[in-house]
């Protein structure tokens, strides 16, 4: 399937396509600043959603969503605050989602976890 980076990029593309079919609208992809990166920033109705995409080829190291532990969550929250501040966004409903993708046997499985932190 390729390098870990190529697996991650493929996972992000699959997540974007999946969420777009659900009616989400893309605002930013791979938003980067001095604090780090947020995979996807999308609108779901009135909600601004910060989305972390985790992709795995196997569960050898645990389920993909397990990689979004307390430290990663804190970092994403900090990035989200920075994004809101720099964009001048106030009084906005925000949500934090994880999209977990598993590849195996030439197929993939997507699990969308809404508002998980």
Steps between C-alpha positions, in 0.01 A plus 500: 500500500796735535660714765329612819477850348326374185259294713421812705443713190270234350310489829453878499365489143257220592388691812443819301296314238299317768419818695419697184242234408345557845458871418807641677667796327879526492655820637862389545702191420829442684478837676852577623629763737792528740310284752447202272244367253129421489406245236158637403291797601144473373150638553222263602189717502570772756793310656863567421663158520869433561574151374795273573540217250683185613576222256646156566588198289437272799403511866848382607552832678137536604196648332564822307291715735707383798785713362298813586575497872488784754821669378389498135155625602653790696718590202201501263299716742789748515524504120124554476517800738782645293302446178190668643705794629693559176183474290309733735232237559291551814178354632542187292387150592804275467539125511794260492464182294728209421480302178664159544587305186624142481641344184507125453449244229477763228209667681459771756266574790413852616380577850384858568506596868313827554574734790739258666695761692 
